[in-house]
Amino acid sequence: MKNALKTLTTDQNNKITTGFYRSHDNKIYMILGSGKDASSLEDIVIYQSIFKDSKFGDYPIWIMPLSIFLGKICVNEKEVLRFNYLGYQQSLQYEQEIISLMRQL
């Protein structure tokens, strides 16, 4: 997690900053990295829930096309970003909390 605030650039010059993001439904996720879909070569983002999920298990890891991750969604008839970057200070705070939890394991 030392590089939690690195900017990842894709072939299409889309940029995403590693760190923590809040989804449109108010859940927090940590960006793990980016990659390519092996079939389509589409840019993808790899991210992890920082909460336990009763449906998908503890701290599930997800992938999503980067264009969708950075895109907008309609919520209550308003167009909002699907994910919002929490900013430098809040990302550092979450990072420290996770490091503390890992030390307890």
C-alpha positions as CSV (number, residue, x, y, z in Angstrom):
1,M,0.0,0.0,0.0
2,K,3.0,2.3,-0.1
3,N,2.0,3.4,-3.6
4,A,-1.6,4.1,-2.7
5,L,-1.7,7.4,-4.5
6,K,-0.1,6.4,-7.8
7,T,-1.8,7.5,-11.1
8,L,-2.5,4.7,-13.5
9,T,-2.7,5.7,-17.2
10,T,-4.4,3.5,-19.8
11,D,-3.9,3.3,-23.6
12,Q,-6.8,5.7,-24.1
13,N,-5.2,8.2,-21.7
14,N,-7.9,7.6,-19.1
15,K,-6.4,8.2,-15.7
16,I,-7.3,6.7,-12.4
17,T,-5.6,7.4,-9.1
18,T,-5.0,4.4,-6.8
19,G,-6.4,4.9,-3.4
20,F,-10.0,4.8,-2.1
21,Y,-13.3,5.5,-3.8
22,R,-16.9,5.8,-2.6
23,S,-19.4,4.2,-4.9
24,H,-22.8,5.7,-5.8
25,D,-24.4,3.4,-3.1
26,N,-22.0,4.7,-0.4
27,K,-19.6,1.7,-0.2
28,I,-15.8,2.2,0.0
29,Y,-13.4,0.4,-2.3
30,M,-9.7,0.3,-2.7
31,I,-8.1,0.4,-6.1
32,L,-5.6,-2.5,-6.5
33,G,-4.4,-1.8,-10.0
34,S,-5.4,-1.8,-13.6
35,G,-5.0,-4.3,-16.5
36,K,-6.4,-5.5,-19.8
37,D,-9.3,-7.9,-20.5
38,A,-7.6,-10.8,-22.3
39,S,-10.3,-11.2,-24.9
40,S,-11.2,-7.6,-25.8
41,L,-8.0,-5.8,-24.7
42,E,-10.3,-3.3,-22.9
43,D,-8.8,-1.4,-20.0
44,I,-10.0,-2.7,-16.7
45,V,-9.7,-1.6,-13.0
46,I,-9.1,-4.1,-10.2
47,Y,-10.6,-3.0,-6.9
48,Q,-11.5,-4.5,-3.5
49,S,-14.3,-3.9,-1.1
50,I,-13.1,-2.8,2.3
51,F,-16.2,-4.2,4.0
52,K,-17.5,-7.6,4.6
53,D,-20.3,-8.5,2.2
54,S,-22.9,-11.1,3.3
55,K,-23.6,-12.0,-0.4
56,F,-20.1,-12.1,-1.8
57,G,-17.9,-12.9,1.3
58,D,-15.2,-10.9,3.1
59,Y,-13.6,-8.1,1.2
60,P,-14.3,-9.4,-2.4
61,I,-12.1,-8.3,-5.3
62,W,-13.8,-7.0,-8.4
63,I,-12.9,-6.0,-11.9
64,M,-14.8,-3.5,-14.1
65,P,-14.1,-1.9,-17.4
66,L,-12.3,1.4,-16.7
67,S,-14.8,3.3,-18.9
68,I,-17.7,2.1,-16.7
69,F,-15.8,2.7,-13.5
70,L,-15.1,6.3,-14.5
71,G,-18.5,6.7,-15.9
72,K,-21.9,8.0,-14.7
73,I,-25.0,6.2,-13.5
74,C,-28.6,7.5,-13.0
75,V,-29.6,7.5,-9.3
76,N,-33.0,9.0,-8.2
77,E,-33.3,10.6,-11.7
78,K,-29.9,12.3,-11.3
79,E,-26.7,11.5,-13.2
80,V,-23.9,10.9,-10.7
81,L,-20.4,9.4,-11.0
82,R,-20.4,5.7,-10.3
83,F,-17.3,6.1,-8.1
84,N,-15.8,9.2,-6.5
85,Y,-12.2,9.4,-5.4
86,L,-12.0,10.2,-1.7
87,G,-8.9,12.4,-2.0
88,Y,-5.4,12.2,-0.7
89,Q,-6.1,12.7,3.1
90,Q,-9.0,10.4,3.3
91,S,-7.2,7.7,1.3
92,L,-4.2,7.9,3.7
93,Q,-6.6,7.5,6.6
94,Y,-8.2,4.4,5.2
95,E,-4.7,3.0,4.3
96,Q,-3.6,3.5,7.9
97,E,-6.7,1.8,9.3
98,I,-6.2,-1.2,7.0
99,I,-2.5,-1.5,7.9
100,S,-3.5,-1.5,11.6
101,L,-6.1,-4.2,11.0
102,M,-3.6,-6.3,9.1
103,R,-1.1,-6.1,12.0
104,Q,-3.8,-7.6,14.3
105,L,-4.1,-10.8,12.2
